[in-house]
Amino acid sequence: MGTNSTDDRGLDLVVIGSGMAGMTAAAAVAERGGRVAVVEKAPEIGGSSAMSGGWVWTAPEPAVLIEESPHADPGLIRSLCDEYPRLMAWIMASGAPVGDEAVVLDYGRGRPVGMSEYLDWCRSAVERAGGTVRTRAQMYSLVVERSRVAGAAVYHGGEEVEIRAPWTLLASGGFQADAQLLAAHVHPNAPSMLLRSNRASEGDGLRAALAAGAATSPAMDGFYGHLISWPTDVWVPGVYTLLSQYHSHRAALVNIDGEVFEPPFPSDHYNAQWTVRQPSGRAVMVFDQLLYDDQASPIAGGERPNSFEVAASHGAHAARADSLAELGRAVSEWGFATEDLPATLASFNARATPPKQSVAVAPFYALEVRAAITFTHGGVRIDDAARALDAAGRALPGLLAAGADAGGVHAGGYGGGLATAGVFGLRAADTVLASLDRA
């Protein structure tokens, strides 16, 4: 079957993906009179952004994220933090519901946003300006002419078409839904992770960018996710948050060989990354009555049901015992070498410092946990104008990347996915609009 041209003449931007990054960039260009074509593989727009809790947040100071992500690009982190106020002003101007500011994950600040309303507003802005939003449309390659990306080749409506524009933005959401890419870039155990996001983010943007000459970000093995109680009798968006063990950074984590392991930074998203690297990608979270009674929400002041009881009600391997020896015997039935759990935890208790809590007050609790991934940290190498770069650091003419398709903003540490997507979506729009102004 041949490739046909389309009637999208006079386009300024093609956007691959319709999540926070893609729709923000598309709307920002459209609001300035530009014409945009948005291409979305899934039946509905929004990607993982539409499935999220809608908290748009990041750290108030770049130094916080630079310390937590020493392998990330400090310039991109500074752009994220510096541009966050602009992003929030942009979102508020859309008319989407925005809640009060709150502390997030102890070191961030942000606001809840009505993502459905915001994404719908972005779509309306694109269409008002004469652009289009296609769903069930699969991008399979970039169009490259005379060393410049000139659009995308797309399968849509039963035919292959080329959608051409001076700029193409890759914002397809990362590669967390592709087992081959996860195994190659994150860890051989990574394909066994639960998918805590949409199922259409299969690395389309990354593969197309690499074929066009783009480079990957320096650190490719990080991801944002959480530890999930395991096994579970249901895995749908409504229970993602309920089964996430946000307080795991205060507990002891024991791998299948009975060894305590600790990532370099105390957070549940780092724990998820370290758990997938353990033998069999499995761990057990051990804590005492004090932590059982003090399972705070990741949002300051938020309410949260007891995660242990929710996990147990959803079929998780969950144990409660009056002694660590008894708890170790129960956990060993799940295949963990925990016969020496009292001695193992005695060593852990001796070195535990806040936020880690010693496991000392009976009764004691254990949950089997596994990592669940929301999006990948690695991706296309970009600069602070969201331009895709080659291995020598040169911008590839016509190609942009944002959201989870762009790597380097996070590398193990985490500073808010929606904020990152929105900030670099706006930066991508700036690049497009600057070229239109010069023209």
C-alpha positions, 0 to 999 in steps of 0.5 A: 500500500502506498503513502498518500499526502493529506489535505493538511496544507499550511500546518505549522506543527505536527504533534505525536501524542495527546497527553499533557505535553502534546496538547499543551504545545498544540494549544499554545501554538494554536492560540497564536494562530498556528495550525496544528495536527495532533496524532493520537494512537489511542481511541481517546486523547489524554494518554497517561495524563488523563488517567492521573490524579491531576496534580501539577507539581514540582520542586520549588528550587532546582537544587532539590531535584539536582541533588536527588537526580545527579545524573539528570541535566541540571539545565533542564531541571532549572528550566522545569522549576523556573517555568513552573509558574508560567505553566500554572498561569497558562493552565489557569487561563484555560478555565480548567478547575485548579485547586489550592496549592499543597506540599507533594511528596514532602519536597514539592509544591503543586495544585490539582488540575481538572485534566479532562477539562484542560485537555478538552480546552486544548483540543478546542483551541487546536480546532478553533485555529483550523487544526485537527486532532486524530485518534486511532492514528499510528505514527510509524516513521518521521518524514526526513527531507534534506536532513530536516524532519518534515512531518510524520508518516501515519496510518489512519482510517485504513490508509497510510498518509504523510502529514507535513509541517516545518516542525514535528513534536514527539510526545507519545508518552515514553516506552513503559508499555514496550517489554523489549525497550524496558528490558534493553534500557531499564533492566531485564526484570523490567518487563514484569512490572505492572503498567501504571499508565496507558497502554499506548506508550510503546516507544513510538517516539523514541524509535522514530527519533533514533531512526532520524538521527537523534540521541538518547539521554545519558541516563536511560534506566530510571522511571517514575513508579511506585511499589504495589502490593502483590498479588492483586485481584484487580489492576485498573486505574481506580486502584492504582493509588490505593495499592501504591505503598507511598510510605515504603521509604520509611519501612525495611525492604527485604529481597527474595534472598532475605537481604535488606536493600536501600536505594540512595534516596529515601522515596517510594519511587526510588524504591520501585526502581531498586526493587525491579533490580533485585533477584526476581524483581520482588521484595517484601516491605516490613514495618511495625505498628507505629508505621501501620498507624501513620501512613500519610498521604503523599499530598500534605493534609490529604486523607488515605485509607490504611494501605495494608488493609486495602492490600490485604482486601485485594488479595496481596501477600500480607502478614501480621505477627506478634514477633519477627520470627513468626513474621519471617516464617509467614513470609518464607511461605511466599518464597523469601529466604526470611528465616533469619528475619530477626537478625536481619532487622536488628542490623537494619534497626541499628542504622535506621535514621529518619525517614526510615523507621526501626521495626521495633513495636509489635505487632509487625507487618509484611507485604509483598511488593513489586514495582509498577511503572508510570513513565520512563525517565530516559528518552530523546536527548533535548535542549531547554528549547525542547529541540531533539539533539544528536550524539554531538549535541546538535539540534535536529532541524524540525524535530522536538520532543517533550513529556516522557518522550524527552529524557534528561529532566529526571534520572532516578529522582522525580519532580512531577510528570505533568509539570515536566510535560507542560513546561517542555510542551510550552518550550516546544511551542516557543520554538515553533512560534519563534520560527514563525515570527522570523518567517 
